[in-house]
C-alpha cells in the first residue's frame, strides 16, 4: 500500500466519527506528518477531543488526555518522583506526557508555569526532571484545545508557546445534515472506541520521513519567503512571522503535498496553509483597534496578504 | 575562513615569500632583515586576531602624514645608499624596496594598498631572481607562484561584495546568495591549488620554449672560481694536504659505460711534474702547444693508430662537468686521447696534460676519451732495456738527497730483476710500512722527504708519491709525480662521480721501456676517509646533488642549443606516437577499406594517414572538453536548471490555455495558484473543467515537480487544449 492510500484510509476512518469535517481531518494529519503540534480553538462540544481521540485510535498510538485546570501543576503533566521503600530510593513515575498523542484540553485554563512545562516536551521531544532527561515516545504530538469565548479565568498562551504549534485549526459547527447523523448514532458507546488502528507507530515515523523527501522547487521557496517578508513589513501587524514560522510553513506544505498524493509542493499548498500555520504567530497592530489576540482578525489579514502576493508561474 | 581574511593572509604570505627570497639572495643588512621580518610577523598576528598587537602598531606609531614623511626619508636614504653607502643601484633599490614594504604592511587599508604590496613583492622576487642562480630559489619561486595565484584569485573574488549594490524590494526579500559563497570551501581550495599548478606548468612550457634573452645578465653573478692547489707550475710538498678537508664540489664525471670497475675509483689526471728540488716539484716541460682539432670541438692528443703495440688498454669515456676553477687544466682519466667540448682551442704540454688557454669563469662541460697503458709482457721479462734519451734526460733528476734514500731503495729492490718488479716492490713497501695521516705539516722541514721516510713514517699522498718517484729515480727508473683527483664518491641516482676539493690526490707514473707510462699509487687508503656519516644521510646528500646538477644544467645554463635538443626530442617522440596511432587506426579501418575495393587500393595508406592526423587531435580535444564539462559543477547546475524541450512544450500549452480562458472571461490573477484557478474555472465553466485540470496537472508536475511529461501525455494535453478552444462558454 502506498502512502497516499494509507493516508486516505486513515482520513476515511476518522471521518466515520467526525462527520462533515474532511478539511479538519486532513490538516490534523498534516500536523502529524510534519512532526508538528496542533492547536484546536473552538467552542466546547464540537468534537475537539473526539478528533484527537480518533486520530490516536486510527494510528495504534498511545493516547493520554490532560484536563488543564487552574490548579494543575507541572508534575501532573511531566511526572513525579516517588520514594520506593523496597529500593530505598526515589523513582520517577512518568506523567501523562509520556504518550504518542497527548490531548491538552483547555490549555489556557492553567497557569503559565504549567503551560511552560509543556514547552520543552513540544520542541525537544524530551523531559528534564531531577537533572535527568527522559526522551518522549515517537511519534509525539500535542493536540491542545482552547476555548475562545471564555476570557474570564483564563491565562492566554504566551507567544513563545504559540509559536511551537504548527497550526491552529477551528472545527466549527457541523451542517444540520451532518449533525443529524451524529444524533442518529447509538449513544451508549464513545464513537472513537469502535475505530480500529490502521497504522503502526513505526509506519507513522516512515511517513514522517517521506515528508522530508517532498520536493519544494526554488520558486516556491521564494514565494513562501515573500509571504513571510510581507508579514514583517505589513503595517497591519506589529509582529511578523519568525523563521520558525517559515520553517513550519515549509514543512506543513510538504506534508500537505504528501497527504494529497504528490511528491512535490505547489503554490496552492502554501497559499492554503498560510492562514492556519501563520495566523497564531503574528500580532495584529494596536492601530487596528482590535484585541491583539483576535485570531479571526489575524487569519483575515494573512488571507488578504496571500491574495496580494504573486504566485510563481 | 571568509574571503577577505583569506586575502589578507595570502597577501602577507606573498610579501613574506618575496622577502625570504631577497634575504637569501641579496644578503640584506641585518637590521633591515630583522625590521622587515618583524613587520611581517606583526601583520600576520594582526590578521590572526591579535587585535591588541596590531592596534598598538598602527595607532600608537604615527599618523598618515608620518608614514608619508617616512617614505620621503626612505627615498632620500635610497639616493644616499646608492651614491655613497653601497654604491650600486641594485642593492640600494632592494633596501628601499624593503622599507616600502614595511610601510605598506602597516597601511593595508584600501584595496589599492594591497595592489601596491603585490607590486613590491613582485619586484622583490624578480630582484632576488637576478641576484642568484642557487637551487634554493626554485622552491621559493614556486611558493611565490602558488601564493600569488591564491592572492590574485581572492583579490578578484572579494571585489564584488565590496561594490555598492542597489537594494530593490525583490532583492531584499530574497536571501543573499553571496553569503554562502564568500567562504573558502574545500572545493574552492582545490580549485585554487589546481590553478596554481596549471600556472606553474604553463610557466615551465614557456621557460623551455621562448628564446633565451638576457642570459648573459643572469649568468653574470655566477660566483667565484674555486681556488685549487697542486696544478700550477710549481707544487710545494704538503700543499695538497690542507685542502683535504674542503668538501666543495670541483667536478662531476659521468661515465657513459655505466658504473666504474676497479673498486669504484677513478683517477683524474691533472698535471705531471718532472723536477724535484728537495722541497717542491716543478714542471719544466711546460711548453704548451695547441692540440690539433679533428672535428669541430674535438681535439686529438694522441691517435690510437700511432701505437706500434698490438695490445691496447681499455678506453674510458667520460663526460665531465667542471666547476669554475682557478686553473686552466682539463682533468681526465689517464691517459687522454681526445677531448671534445665547446672550446676554441686546447693546449697540451709534453707530459700529456691538457689545458685551456685560460681558466674558465663558468662551469664547463666536456667529454674525454682516455686509454691507460697496459703492462706489456715484454716488460715482465728480465730483458735489459734502454730508455729513450728524452725520457732519461727529464725523468731521472734527483735532488741532492742524503744517501740513505738511495740505500733504502737498493735494499728494497735488490732481489727484483725486472723494472716492473722493482717498481712494485717500492710500491708495496710504501703501502705497507707507512701510515696515512692528514696531520702532518711537513712543509717547514728542510728535508721533508727524509723526515717522512725515516722519522715520522706518516704523511699524505704527496709524500708517498714523492718518495716513490725519488726512490725509483735513484735506481735508474724514470718516473714522475702526477697531481689530480681520485674520485671515489659514486652517485647512483645520477650515474656520476662527485669529485670534491678533498679528493685532490698525487700519485706516480712510472715509465716502462715497452709499455710507456703506467700509473701507480703508493698511497694506502685513508682510514679517515671511511664514512662516519650514516648511509641514509649519504644517500640523501647524493640525491640532492643530482637535483642540484640537473637544476644547473637545465635551468641555469639552459641555452638555445638545449632548446633545440628538447624540440628535436619532442618531435621524434610525437612522430613515433603518431605512427603508432596511424597503425592502430588503419587496422581498425581495414575492413571498411576492403569494402571499397578498388577505391581503397587507390586511397590506401596516404588517405588513412591524413584522416588519422585530423582524427587523433580532434578526439583528444573532444575528450578534454567533455572531461571539463563533466568536471565543472556550474555546467552541471546549468544542465539541471535548464528545462527540457517537453517541459517547455507543456509550459507553452499552459500559457495558451491561460490566455484562452482570459479571453473567455476567466482571468488568472497573479496571486492565484494553479489549482485554485482550476477550481475557479470549474465553477464558472464546468465543461472546460476536466481539460483545464489535466493540462494544469501536467504543467505543475513539470514546473514544480520536475517530472517531464511523456509524449503521450503531451499529445493528450494538446487534444484537450484543442477541445477547449472549440468549446462554447455558456
Interface residues (C-beta under 8 A of the other chain):
Chain A: X215 X217 X219 X220 X222 X225 X226 X229 X262 X263 X264 X265 X266 X267 X268 X270 X271 X306 X307 X308 X309 X310 X311 X313
Chain B: X172 X173 X174 X175 X670 X671 X672 X673 X674 X675 X676 X700 X701 X703 X704 X705 X706 X707
